[in-house]
C-alpha cells in the first residue's frame, strides 16, 4: 500500500515536472516566434529580460562604474563634497545603493531617517546602514530594507555632512 502511494506521488511529481517543462518550452517557443510579434505578449518580457541583461553587462563591464540602477537600485556619485543620485524617489523594500567615489577624499554612503541628520547639525541619530569607506575612484554598494518614509543619504566621514554630503531620499 505504502509503495503504491509513493509510486503514485512520484508519478504525479514526474507528470507535474514534465508538464512544467512542456509549459516552459511552449513559453520559450512562443517568445522566440513572437519576437517581432504583437505587443501584449512581448510587453511582459523586458521586465525580467531587461534587468537580467543589465546585471550581466554590469558584471562584464568591470568595476569602474556602478551597474545601471533599476527599480530597486539607486546610483550615487560622490565628490568633495556632494552626493549626486540618479533618482530621489524609490519604492519601499530592499534597495541597493551603488556608489562611486569621484572625489579625491575617501567617502562612504549611509542612510538615516530624515530627522536624524542635517547639513548644519551633521548626523544626530542612528545610521540605519553604512557602507565601507572607499578611496577616490572606487565603488561599493550596500543593500538596505527601507519602509516608506523620508530619509537622508549621507557620507558618515566626520564633517562631510556639514560640508554638503547629504541628500534626501523619499521611499514610497
Ligand atoms: Cu565623505
Backbone and ligand atoms as CSV (ligand in chain L), in Angstrom:
chain,resi,resn,atom,element,x,y,z
A,1,UNK,N,N,0.844,-1.199,0.000
A,1,UNK,CA,C,0.000,0.000,0.000
A,1,UNK,C,C,0.873,1.239,0.000
A,2,UNK,N,N,1.841,1.194,0.914
A,2,UNK,CA,C,2.664,2.378,1.033
A,2,UNK,C,C,3.457,2.616,-0.269
A,3,UNK,N,N,3.956,1.489,-0.828
A,3,UNK,CA,C,4.761,1.657,-2.036
A,3,UNK,C,C,3.899,2.165,-3.194
A,4,UNK,N,N,2.626,1.726,-3.179
A,4,UNK,CA,C,1.736,2.198,-4.245
A,4,UNK,C,C,1.544,3.707,-4.128
A,5,UNK,N,N,1.314,4.122,-2.865
A,5,UNK,CA,C,1.106,5.558,-2.630
A,5,UNK,C,C,2.337,6.346,-3.093
A,6,UNK,N,N,3.515,5.808,-2.714
A,6,UNK,CA,C,4.752,6.502,-3.089
A,6,UNK,C,C,4.878,6.587,-4.611
A,7,UNK,N,N,4.594,5.448,-5.237
A,7,UNK,CA,C,4.712,5.453,-6.695
A,7,UNK,C,C,3.787,6.496,-7.315
A,8,UNK,N,N,2.579,6.515,-6.743
A,8,UNK,CA,C,1.620,7.471,-7.314
A,8,UNK,C,C,2.103,8.908,-7.161
A,9,UNK,N,N,2.618,9.189,-5.945
A,9,UNK,CA,C,3.022,10.584,-5.743
A,9,UNK,C,C,4.251,10.908,-6.592
A,10,UNK,N,N,5.137,9.938,-6.730
A,10,UNK,CA,C,6.302,10.191,-7.589
A,10,UNK,C,C,5.838,10.373,-9.028
A,11,UNK,N,N,4.897,9.487,-9.408
A,11,UNK,CA,C,4.353,9.611,-10.769
A,11,UNK,C,C,3.731,10.977,-10.979
A,12,UNK,N,N,3.000,11.404,-9.960
A,12,UNK,CA,C,2.373,12.723,-10.049
A,12,UNK,C,C,3.404,13.814,-10.185
A,13,UNK,N,N,4.469,13.690,-9.406
A,13,UNK,CA,C,5.531,14.706,-9.451
A,13,UNK,C,C,6.174,14.733,-10.837
A,14,UNK,N,N,6.461,13.520,-11.335
A,14,UNK,CA,C,7.085,13.434,-12.660
A,14,UNK,C,C,6.179,14.087,-13.700
A,15,UNK,N,N,4.888,13.751,-13.603
A,15,UNK,CA,C,3.945,14.317,-14.565
A,15,UNK,C,C,3.930,15.845,-14.444
A,16,UNK,N,N,3.999,16.296,-13.193
A,16,UNK,CA,C,3.994,17.744,-12.960
A,16,UNK,C,C,5.233,18.395,-13.578
A,17,UNK,N,N,6.387,17.767,-13.320
A,17,UNK,CA,C,7.641,18.324,-13.843
A,17,UNK,C,C,7.623,18.332,-15.364
A,18,UNK,N,N,7.143,17.205,-15.922
A,18,UNK,CA,C,7.071,17.141,-17.389
A,18,UNK,C,C,6.133,18.233,-17.902
A,19,UNK,N,N,5.023,18.373,-17.204
A,19,UNK,CA,C,4.059,19.397,-17.600
A,19,UNK,C,C,4.686,20.784,-17.520
A,20,UNK,N,N,5.433,21.003,-16.430
A,20,UNK,CA,C,6.095,22.296,-16.239
A,20,UNK,C,C,7.093,22.544,-17.362
A,21,UNK,N,N,7.885,21.506,-17.644
A,21,UNK,CA,C,8.875,21.613,-18.717
A,21,UNK,C,C,8.206,21.925,-20.042
A,22,UNK,N,N,7.118,21.226,-20.308
A,22,UNK,CA,C,6.416,21.448,-21.570
A,22,UNK,C,C,5.899,22.882,-21.635
A,23,UNK,N,N,5.390,23.343,-20.495
A,23,UNK,CA,C,4.886,24.714,-20.460
A,23,UNK,C,C,5.999,25.707,-20.762
A,24,UNK,N,N,7.167,25.467,-20.139
A,24,UNK,CA,C,8.287,26.379,-20.349
A,24,UNK,C,C,8.734,26.357,-21.803
A,25,UNK,N,N,8.760,25.163,-22.368
A,25,UNK,CA,C,9.150,25.055,-23.774
A,25,UNK,C,C,8.175,25.847,-24.631
A,26,UNK,N,N,6.900,25.697,-24.287
A,26,UNK,CA,C,5.888,26.429,-25.054
A,26,UNK,C,C,6.097,27.932,-24.918
A,27,UNK,N,N,6.358,28.371,-23.683
A,27,UNK,CA,C,6.543,29.808,-23.450
A,27,UNK,C,C,7.764,30.305,-24.211
A,28,UNK,N,N,8.866,29.562,-24.069
A,28,UNK,CA,C,10.097,29.970,-24.760
A,28,UNK,C,C,9.869,29.966,-26.263
A,29,UNK,N,N,9.205,28.927,-26.741
A,29,UNK,CA,C,8.904,28.840,-28.167
A,29,UNK,C,C,8.086,30.031,-28.614
A,30,UNK,N,N,7.098,30.369,-27.802
A,30,UNK,CA,C,6.236,31.496,-28.145
A,30,UNK,C,C,7.033,32.786,-28.174
A,31,UNK,N,N,7.997,32.920,-27.221
A,31,UNK,CA,C,8.819,34.124,-27.175
A,31,UNK,C,C,9.655,34.244,-28.428
A,32,UNK,N,N,10.264,33.122,-28.812
A,32,UNK,CA,C,11.139,33.148,-29.984
A,32,UNK,C,C,10.320,33.487,-31.224
A,33,UNK,N,N,9.193,32.774,-31.363
A,33,UNK,CA,C,8.351,33.007,-32.538
A,33,UNK,C,C,7.786,34.426,-32.514
A,34,UNK,N,N,7.423,34.858,-31.293
A,34,UNK,CA,C,6.744,36.149,-31.178
A,34,UNK,C,C,7.690,37.330,-31.113
A,35,UNK,N,N,8.962,37.123,-31.389
A,35,UNK,CA,C,9.958,38.185,-31.248
A,35,UNK,C,C,9.535,39.525,-31.823
A,36,UNK,N,N,9.070,39.511,-33.034
A,36,UNK,CA,C,8.658,40.784,-33.622
A,36,UNK,C,C,7.151,40.952,-33.604
A,37,UNK,N,N,6.507,40.107,-32.845
A,37,UNK,CA,C,5.061,39.970,-32.919
A,37,UNK,C,C,4.272,40.990,-32.141
A,38,UNK,N,N,3.057,40.643,-31.853
A,38,UNK,CA,C,2.121,41.568,-31.204
A,38,UNK,C,C,2.561,41.970,-29.805
A,39,UNK,N,N,2.186,43.121,-29.399
A,39,UNK,CA,C,2.653,43.715,-28.160
A,39,UNK,C,C,2.243,42.985,-26.872
A,40,UNK,N,N,1.007,42.530,-26.726
A,40,UNK,CA,C,0.551,42.074,-25.419
A,40,UNK,C,C,1.460,41.036,-24.784
A,41,UNK,N,N,1.937,40.118,-25.573
A,41,UNK,CA,C,2.770,39.065,-25.008
A,41,UNK,C,C,4.190,39.564,-24.794
A,42,UNK,N,N,4.702,40.278,-25.728
A,42,UNK,CA,C,6.097,40.731,-25.681
A,42,UNK,C,C,6.305,41.772,-24.592
A,43,UNK,N,N,5.272,42.513,-24.283
A,43,UNK,CA,C,5.381,43.586,-23.298
A,43,UNK,C,C,5.894,43.080,-21.961
A,44,UNK,N,N,5.479,41.883,-21.592
A,44,UNK,CA,C,5.863,41.354,-20.293
A,44,UNK,C,C,7.331,40.949,-20.255
A,45,UNK,N,N,7.928,40.745,-21.385
A,45,UNK,CA,C,9.283,40.190,-21.429
A,45,UNK,C,C,10.382,41.128,-20.926
A,46,UNK,N,N,10.406,42.394,-21.340
A,46,UNK,CA,C,11.536,43.254,-20.957
A,46,UNK,C,C,11.735,43.408,-19.453
A,47,UNK,N,N,10.703,43.223,-18.653
A,47,UNK,CA,C,10.825,43.397,-17.204
A,47,UNK,C,C,11.897,42.460,-16.652
A,48,UNK,N,N,11.716,41.160,-16.912
A,48,UNK,CA,C,12.708,40.202,-16.437
A,48,UNK,C,C,13.945,40.227,-17.311
A,49,UNK,N,N,13.726,40.198,-18.625
A,49,UNK,CA,C,14.847,40.117,-19.555
A,49,UNK,C,C,15.741,41.343,-19.465
A,50,UNK,N,N,15.134,42.485,-19.312
A,50,UNK,CA,C,15.899,43.727,-19.272
A,50,UNK,C,C,16.838,43.797,-18.093
A,51,UNK,N,N,16.329,43.442,-16.915
A,51,UNK,CA,C,17.188,43.546,-15.735
A,51,UNK,C,C,18.277,42.478,-15.763
A,52,UNK,N,N,17.947,41.327,-16.352
A,52,UNK,CA,C,18.959,40.283,-16.443
A,52,UNK,C,C,20.101,40.762,-17.329
A,53,UNK,N,N,19.754,41.396,-18.419
A,53,UNK,CA,C,20.775,41.911,-19.333
A,53,UNK,C,C,21.605,42.987,-18.644
A,54,UNK,N,N,20.911,43.846,-17.885
A,54,UNK,CA,C,21.621,44.918,-17.198
A,54,UNK,C,C,22.622,44.351,-16.195
A,55,UNK,N,N,22.190,43.328,-15.466
A,55,UNK,CA,C,23.086,42.721,-14.486
A,55,UNK,C,C,24.295,42.100,-15.156
A,56,UNK,N,N,24.039,41.436,-16.276
A,56,UNK,CA,C,25.119,40.773,-16.992
A,56,UNK,C,C,26.140,41.765,-17.504
A,57,UNK,N,N,25.657,42.851,-18.068
A,57,UNK,CA,C,26.595,43.806,-18.636
A,57,UNK,C,C,27.359,44.520,-17.534
A,58,UNK,N,N,26.725,44.680,-16.377
A,58,UNK,CA,C,27.418,45.322,-15.268
A,58,UNK,C,C,28.598,44.462,-14.813
A,59,UNK,N,N,28.365,43.140,-14.748
A,59,UNK,CA,C,29.438,42.253,-14.334
A,59,UNK,C,C,30.558,42.257,-15.357
A,60,UNK,N,N,30.165,42.263,-16.615
A,60,UNK,CA,C,31.157,42.222,-17.674
A,60,UNK,C,C,31.882,43.558,-17.799
A,61,UNK,N,N,31.210,44.625,-17.373
A,61,UNK,CA,C,31.737,45.965,-17.579
A,61,UNK,C,C,32.867,46.358,-16.641
A,62,UNK,N,N,33.186,45.550,-15.663
A,62,UNK,CA,C,34.288,45.869,-14.764
A,62,UNK,C,C,33.848,46.709,-13.596
A,63,UNK,N,N,34.808,47.228,-12.849
A,63,UNK,CA,C,34.484,47.852,-11.574
A,63,UNK,C,C,34.510,49.368,-11.621
A,64,UNK,N,N,34.766,49.951,-12.785
A,64,UNK,CA,C,34.898,51.402,-12.848
A,64,UNK,C,C,33.593,52.130,-12.586
A,65,UNK,N,N,32.503,51.571,-13.061
A,65,UNK,CA,C,31.232,52.261,-12.923
A,65,UNK,C,C,30.221,51.376,-12.234
A,66,UNK,N,N,29.357,51.990,-11.438
A,66,UNK,CA,C,28.302,51.195,-10.828
A,66,UNK,C,C,27.357,50.680,-11.901
A,67,UNK,N,N,26.732,49.527,-11.645
A,67,UNK,CA,C,25.798,48.986,-12.630
A,67,UNK,C,C,24.597,49.906,-12.799
A,68,UNK,N,N,23.903,49.793,-13.917
A,68,UNK,CA,C,22.717,50.617,-14.129
A,68,UNK,C,C,21.690,50.355,-13.042
A,69,UNK,N,N,21.090,51.396,-12.555
A,69,UNK,CA,C,20.112,51.233,-11.491
A,69,UNK,C,C,18.750,50.876,-12.055
A,70,UNK,N,N,18.128,49.856,-11.508
A,70,UNK,CA,C,16.780,49.502,-11.902
A,70,UNK,C,C,15.792,50.088,-10.924
A,71,UNK,N,N,14.652,49.468,-10.842
A,71,UNK,CA,C,13.602,49.986,-9.966
A,71,UNK,C,C,13.931,49.809,-8.490
A,72,UNK,N,N,14.887,48.961,-8.180
A,72,UNK,CA,C,15.213,48.697,-6.780
A,72,UNK,C,C,16.628,49.136,-6.437
A,73,UNK,N,N,17.223,49.960,-7.289
A,73,UNK,CA,C,18.593,50.409,-7.035
A,73,UNK,C,C,18.732,51.893,-7.345
A,74,UNK,N,N,19.669,52.511,-6.646
A,74,UNK,CA,C,19.975,53.923,-6.891
A,74,UNK,C,C,21.475,54.036,-7.105
A,75,UNK,N,N,21.871,54.778,-8.115
A,75,UNK,CA,C,23.287,55.043,-8.346
A,75,UNK,C,C,23.669,56.381,-7.740
A,76,UNK,N,N,24.723,56.357,-6.947
A,76,UNK,CA,C,25.223,57.586,-6.338
A,76,UNK,C,C,26.629,57.864,-6.854
A,77,UNK,N,N,26.914,59.148,-7.065
A,77,UNK,CA,C,28.280,59.570,-7.357
A,77,UNK,C,C,28.653,60.604,-6.308
A,78,UNK,N,N,29.752,60.344,-5.615
A,78,UNK,CA,C,30.191,61.258,-4.566
A,78,UNK,C,C,31.417,62.024,-5.022
A,79,UNK,N,N,31.507,63.258,-4.552
A,79,UNK,CA,C,32.713,64.051,-4.786
A,79,UNK,C,C,32.956,64.902,-3.542
A,80,UNK,N,N,34.022,65.685,-3.566
A,80,UNK,CA,C,34.340,66.557,-2.440
A,80,UNK,C,C,33.624,67.892,-2.661
A,81,UNK,N,N,32.518,68.204,-2.038
A,81,UNK,CA,C,31.823,67.400,-1.030
A,81,UNK,C,C,30.333,67.449,-1.353
A,82,UNK,N,N,29.871,66.510,-2.114
A,82,UNK,CA,C,28.469,66.451,-2.506
A,82,UNK,C,C,28.124,65.019,-2.880
A,83,UNK,N,N,26.843,64.718,-2.837
A,83,UNK,CA,C,26.349,63.408,-3.252
A,83,UNK,C,C,25.311,63.619,-4.354
A,84,UNK,N,N,25.553,63.038,-5.521
A,84,UNK,CA,C,24.579,63.082,-6.614
A,84,UNK,C,C,23.939,61.706,-6.739
A,85,UNK,N,N,22.673,61.687,-7.137
A,85,UNK,CA,C,21.959,60.416,-7.257
A,85,UNK,C,C,21.109,60.420,-8.518
A,86,UNK,N,N,20.842,59.227,-9.076
A,86,UNK,CA,C,20.080,59.190,-10.326
A,86,UNK,C,C,18.576,59.117,-10.091
A,87,UNK,N,N,18.159,58.970,-8.832
A,87,UNK,CA,C,16.733,59.100,-8.515
A,87,UNK,C,C,16.607,59.431,-7.040
A,88,UNK,N,N,15.630,60.239,-6.708
A,88,UNK,CA,C,15.475,60.636,-5.310
A,88,UNK,C,C,14.198,60.066,-4.701
A,89,UNK,N,N,13.496,59.258,-5.487
A,89,UNK,CA,C,12.289,58.586,-5.003
A,89,UNK,C,C,12.353,57.132,-5.449
A,90,UNK,N,N,11.983,56.242,-4.541
A,90,UNK,CA,C,12.035,54.817,-4.879
A,90,UNK,C,C,10.987,54.086,-4.056
A,91,UNK,N,N,10.605,52.913,-4.550
A,91,UNK,CA,C,9.600,52.123,-3.834
A,91,UNK,C,C,10.207,51.463,-2.600
A,92,UNK,N,N,9.372,51.291,-1.578
A,92,UNK,CA,C,9.810,50.622,-0.353
A,92,UNK,C,C,10.209,49.183,-0.651
A,93,UNK,N,N,11.130,48.678,0.167
A,93,UNK,CA,C,11.591,47.303,0.001
A,93,UNK,C,C,13.096,47.236,0.094
A,94,UNK,N,N,13.638,46.207,-0.497
A,94,UNK,CA,C,15.082,46.019,-0.492
A,94,UNK,C,C,15.697,46.894,-1.583
A,95,UNK,N,N,16.509,47.840,-1.169
A,95,UNK,CA,C,17.050,48.830,-2.104
A,95,UNK,C,C,18.577,48.740,-2.106
A,96,UNK,N,N,19.144,48.721,-3.293
A,96,UNK,CA,C,20.599,48.667,-3.424
A,96,UNK,C,C,21.132,50.050,-3.750
A,97,UNK,N,N,22.119,50.474,-2.976
A,97,UNK,CA,C,22.798,51.738,-3.241
A,97,UNK,C,C,24.142,51.417,-3.896
A,98,UNK,N,N,24.298,51.820,-5.138
A,98,UNK,CA,C,25.584,51.676,-5.819
A,98,UNK,C,C,26.300,53.013,-5.737
A,99,UNK,N,N,27.541,52.993,-5.301
A,99,UNK,CA,C,28.245,54.240,-5.018
A,99,UNK,C,C,29.579,54.291,-5.750
A,100,UNK,N,N,29.835,55.427,-6.376
A,100,UNK,CA,C,31.148,55.660,-6.990
A,100,UNK,C,C,31.744,56.895,-6.341
A,101,UNK,N,N,32.993,56.798,-5.922
A,101,UNK,CA,C,33.664,57.953,-5.331
A,101,UNK,C,C,34.471,58.678,-6.399
A,102,UNK,N,N,33.917,59.775,-6.873
A,102,UNK,CA,C,34.615,60.591,-7.867
A,102,UNK,C,C,35.358,61.753,-7.217
A,103,UNK,N,N,35.423,61.755,-5.899
A,103,UNK,CA,C,36.158,62.812,-5.204
A,103,UNK,C,C,37.611,62.421,-5.044
A,104,UNK,N,N,38.355,63.245,-4.306
A,104,UNK,CA,C,39.750,62.891,-4.044
A,104,UNK,C,C,39.931,62.378,-2.617
A,105,UNK,N,N,38.920,62.630,-1.763
A,105,UNK,CA,C,38.959,62.134,-0.387
A,105,UNK,C,C,38.213,60.817,-0.295
A,106,UNK,N,N,38.506,60.016,0.732
A,106,UNK,CA,C,37.698,58.820,0.986
A,106,UNK,C,C,36.275,59.214,1.407
A,107,UNK,N,N,35.306,58.460,0.909
A,107,UNK,CA,C,33.910,58.706,1.255
A,107,UNK,C,C,33.191,57.384,1.470
A,108,UNK,N,N,31.989,57.471,2.031
A,108,UNK,CA,C,31.129,56.298,2.145
A,108,UNK,C,C,29.704,56.763,1.930
A,109,UNK,N,N,28.763,55.822,2.064
A,109,UNK,CA,C,27.361,56.215,1.961
A,109,UNK,C,C,26.603,55.579,3.119
A,110,UNK,N,N,25.742,56.380,3.714
A,110,UNK,CA,C,24.932,55.876,4.817
A,110,UNK,C,C,23.521,56.409,4.680
A,111,UNK,N,N,22.605,55.778,5.395
A,111,UNK,CA,C,21.217,56.235,5.338
A,111,UNK,C,C,20.694,56.452,6.749
A,112,UNK,N,N,20.056,57.584,6.944
A,112,UNK,CA,C,19.428,57.907,8.226
A,112,UNK,C,C,17.987,58.324,7.967
A,113,UNK,N,N,17.185,58.318,8.996
A,113,UNK,CA,C,15.876,58.961,8.882
A,113,UNK,C,C,16.106,60.439,8.627
A,114,UNK,N,N,15.145,61.066,7.969
A,114,UNK,CA,C,15.311,62.475,7.613
A,114,UNK,C,C,15.632,63.340,8.834
A,115,UNK,N,N,15.025,62.974,9.965
A,115,UNK,CA,C,15.184,63.786,11.163
A,115,UNK,C,C,16.500,63.531,11.893
A,116,UNK,N,N,17.267,62.549,11.425
A,116,UNK,CA,C,18.480,62.173,12.147
A,116,UNK,C,C,19.767,62.735,11.546
A,117,UNK,N,N,19.609,63.631,10.579
A,117,UNK,CA,C,20.791,64.302,10.031
A,117,UNK,C,C,20.363,65.598,9.362
A,118,UNK,N,N,21.248,66.582,9.417
A,118,UNK,CA,C,21.004,67.842,8.705
A,118,UNK,C,C,22.360,68.418,8.327
A,119,UNK,N,N,22.343,69.286,7.320
A,119,UNK,CA,C,23.620,69.814,6.839
A,119,UNK,C,C,24.329,70.615,7.929
A,120,UNK,N,N,23.552,71.405,8.669
A,120,UNK,CA,C,24.179,72.224,9.701
A,120,UNK,C,C,24.582,71.431,10.933
A,121,UNK,N,N,23.750,70.459,11.290
A,121,UNK,CA,C,23.973,69.740,12.540
A,121,UNK,C,C,24.702,68.421,12.404
A,122,UNK,N,N,24.908,67.971,11.178
A,122,UNK,CA,C,25.548,66.669,10.974
A,122,UNK,C,C,24.601,65.540,11.317
A,123,UNK,N,N,25.185,64.394,11.656
A,123,UNK,CA,C,24.384,63.207,11.954
A,123,UNK,C,C,24.066,63.191,13.446
A,124,UNK,N,N,22.783,63.213,13.771
A,124,UNK,CA,C,22.375,63.330,15.168
A,124,UNK,C,C,21.601,62.104,15.665
A,125,UNK,N,N,21.335,61.171,14.767
A,125,UNK,CA,C,20.589,59.973,15.156
A,125,UNK,C,C,21.236,58.748,14.559
A,126,UNK,N,N,20.562,57.610,14.704
A,126,UNK,CA,C,21.138,56.362,14.225
A,126,UNK,C,C,21.326,56.325,12.708
A,127,UNK,N,N,22.429,55.715,12.287
A,127,UNK,CA,C,22.644,55.429,10.872
A,127,UNK,C,C,22.088,54.029,10.626
A,128,UNK,N,N,21.080,53.967,9.775
A,128,UNK,CA,C,20.376,52.704,9.545
A,128,UNK,C,C,21.306,51.681,8.901
A,129,UNK,N,N,22.072,52.130,7.923
A,129,UNK,CA,C,23.061,51.257,7.277
A,129,UNK,C,C,24.147,52.133,6.685
A,130,UNK,N,N,25.367,51.642,6.740
A,130,UNK,CA,C,26.515,52.432,6.301
A,130,UNK,C,C,27.434,51.544,5.469
A,131,UNK,N,N,27.908,52.056,4.357
A,131,UNK,CA,C,28.842,51.283,3.541
A,131,UNK,C,C,30.240,51.395,4.133
A,132,UNK,N,N,31.147,50.621,3.591
A,132,UNK,CA,C,32.561,50.821,3.888
A,132,UNK,C,C,32.975,52.181,3.318
A,133,UNK,N,N,34.063,52.722,3.827
A,133,UNK,CA,C,34.606,53.961,3.274
A,133,UNK,C,C,35.561,53.590,2.142
A,134,UNK,N,N,35.361,54.228,0.997
A,134,UNK,CA,C,36.144,53.868,-0.189
A,134,UNK,C,C,37.012,55.028,-0.648
A,135,UNK,N,N,38.174,54.675,-1.179
A,135,UNK,CA,C,39.114,55.681,-1.666
A,135,UNK,C,C,38.644,56.285,-2.995
A,136,UNK,N,N,39.300,57.346,-3.388
A,136,UNK,CA,C,38.994,58.010,-4.661
A,136,UNK,C,C,38.994,57.009,-5.805
A,137,UNK,N,N,37.968,57.099,-6.643
A,137,UNK,CA,C,37.892,56.250,-7.832
A,137,UNK,C,C,37.270,54.891,-7.603
A,138,UNK,N,N,37.011,54.544,-6.350
A,138,UNK,CA,C,36.482,53.204,-6.054
A,138,UNK,C,C,34.950,53.189,-6.026
A,139,UNK,N,N,34.415,51.986,-6.059
A,139,UNK,CA,C,32.965,51.807,-5.964
A,139,UNK,C,C,32.640,50.839,-4.841
A,140,UNK,N,N,31.445,50.951,-4.344
A,140,UNK,CA,C,30.952,49.981,-3.370
A,140,UNK,C,C,29.438,49.975,-3.447
A,141,UNK,N,N,28.820,49.039,-2.747
A,141,UNK,CA,C,27.359,49.047,-2.704
A,141,UNK,C,C,26.867,48.452,-1.396
A,142,UNK,N,N,25.696,48.883,-1.004
A,142,UNK,CA,C,25.013,48.309,0.151
A,142,UNK,C,C,23.566,48.036,-0.251
A,143,UNK,N,N,22.959,47.089,0.426
A,143,UNK,CA,C,21.537,46.837,0.220
A,143,UNK,C,C,20.849,46.985,1.565
A,144,UNK,N,N,19.762,47.727,1.562
A,144,UNK,CA,C,19.076,48.020,2.814
A,144,UNK,C,C,17.566,47.947,2.605
A,145,UNK,N,N,16.881,47.408,3.591
A,145,UNK,CA,C,15.415,47.364,3.552
A,145,UNK,C,C,14.863,48.650,4.129
A,146,UNK,N,N,14.121,49.388,3.331
A,146,UNK,CA,C,13.559,50.646,3.806
A,146,UNK,C,C,12.044,50.659,3.643
A,147,UNK,N,N,11.383,51.069,4.695
A,147,UNK,CA,C,9.940,51.282,4.640
A,147,UNK,C,C,9.682,52.668,4.079
A,148,UNK,N,N,8.437,52.926,3.697
A,148,UNK,CA,C,8.133,54.239,3.139
A,148,UNK,C,C,8.398,55.312,4.196
A,149,UNK,N,N,8.924,56.416,3.734
A,149,UNK,CA,C,9.265,57.495,4.643
A,149,UNK,C,C,10.300,58.412,4.022
A,150,UNK,N,N,10.739,59.376,4.814
A,150,UNK,CA,C,11.721,60.361,4.352
A,150,UNK,C,C,13.073,60.060,4.995
A,151,UNK,N,N,14.102,60.009,4.175
A,151,UNK,CA,C,15.433,59.631,4.647
A,151,UNK,C,C,16.469,60.654,4.178
A,152,UNK,N,N,17.617,60.624,4.816
A,152,UNK,CA,C,18.769,61.348,4.323
A,152,UNK,C,C,19.848,60.355,3.937
A,153,UNK,N,N,20.453,60.608,2.805
A,153,UNK,CA,C,21.623,59.844,2.391
A,153,UNK,C,C,22.826,60.714,2.720
A,154,UNK,N,N,23.767,60.137,3.447
A,154,UNK,CA,C,24.885,60.935,3.953
A,154,UNK,C,C,26.211,60.214,3.737
A,155,UNK,N,N,27.285,60.987,3.812
A,155,UNK,CA,C,28.613,60.402,3.977
A,155,UNK,C,C,28.935,60.552,5.459
A,156,UNK,N,N,29.254,59.433,6.115
A,156,UNK,CA,C,29.437,59.491,7.571
A,156,UNK,C,C,30.871,59.813,7.995
A,157,UNK,N,N,31.756,60.088,7.045
A,157,UNK,CA,C,33.096,60.543,7.418
A,157,UNK,C,C,32.911,61.864,8.179
A,158,UNK,N,N,33.517,61.982,9.368
A,158,UNK,CA,C,33.259,63.156,10.207
A,158,UNK,C,C,33.450,64.476,9.463
A,159,UNK,N,N,32.433,65.327,9.575
A,159,UNK,CA,C,32.498,66.646,8.960
A,159,UNK,C,C,31.958,66.713,7.538
A,160,UNK,N,N,31.805,65.576,6.879
A,160,UNK,CA,C,31.425,65.617,5.467
A,160,UNK,C,C,29.972,66.017,5.237
A,161,UNK,N,N,29.086,65.658,6.171
A,161,UNK,CA,C,27.694,66.106,6.031
A,161,UNK,C,C,27.652,67.628,6.065
A,162,UNK,N,N,28.377,68.205,7.016
A,162,UNK,CA,C,28.374,69.671,7.154
A,162,UNK,C,C,28.976,70.347,5.926
A,163,UNK,N,N,29.844,69.637,5.229
A,163,UNK,CA,C,30.439,70.192,4.012
A,163,UNK,C,C,29.523,70.028,2.804
A,164,UNK,N,N,28.421,69.278,2.977
A,164,UNK,CA,C,27.446,69.180,1.888
A,164,UNK,C,C,27.108,67.764,1.451
A,165,UNK,N,N,27.693,66.768,2.108
A,165,UNK,CA,C,27.437,65.386,1.671
A,165,UNK,C,C,26.195,64.827,2.334
A,166,UNK,N,N,25.071,65.374,1.958
A,166,UNK,CA,C,23.770,64.947,2.463
A,166,UNK,C,C,22.736,65.234,1.386
A,167,UNK,N,N,21.836,64.285,1.174
A,167,UNK,CA,C,20.783,64.482,0.176
A,167,UNK,C,C,19.558,63.687,0.602
A,168,UNK,N,N,18.408,64.147,0.189
A,168,UNK,CA,C,17.161,63.497,0.643
A,168,UNK,C,C,16.764,62.337,-0.254
A,169,UNK,N,N,16.178,61.328,0.371
A,169,UNK,CA,C,15.609,60.201,-0.377
A,169,UNK,C,C,14.193,59.955,0.133
A,170,UNK,N,N,13.252,59.897,-0.788
A,170,UNK,CA,C,11.872,59.585,-0.435
A,170,UNK,C,C,11.576,58.138,-0.816
A,171,UNK,N,N,11.139,57.362,0.161
A,171,UNK,CA,C,10.766,55.972,-0.100
A,171,UNK,C,C,9.237,55.891,-0.029
A,172,UNK,N,N,8.647,55.388,-1.106
A,172,UNK,CA,C,7.178,55.371,-1.195
A,172,UNK,C,C,6.627,53.992,-0.898
L,1,CU,CU,CU,32.663,61.914,2.518
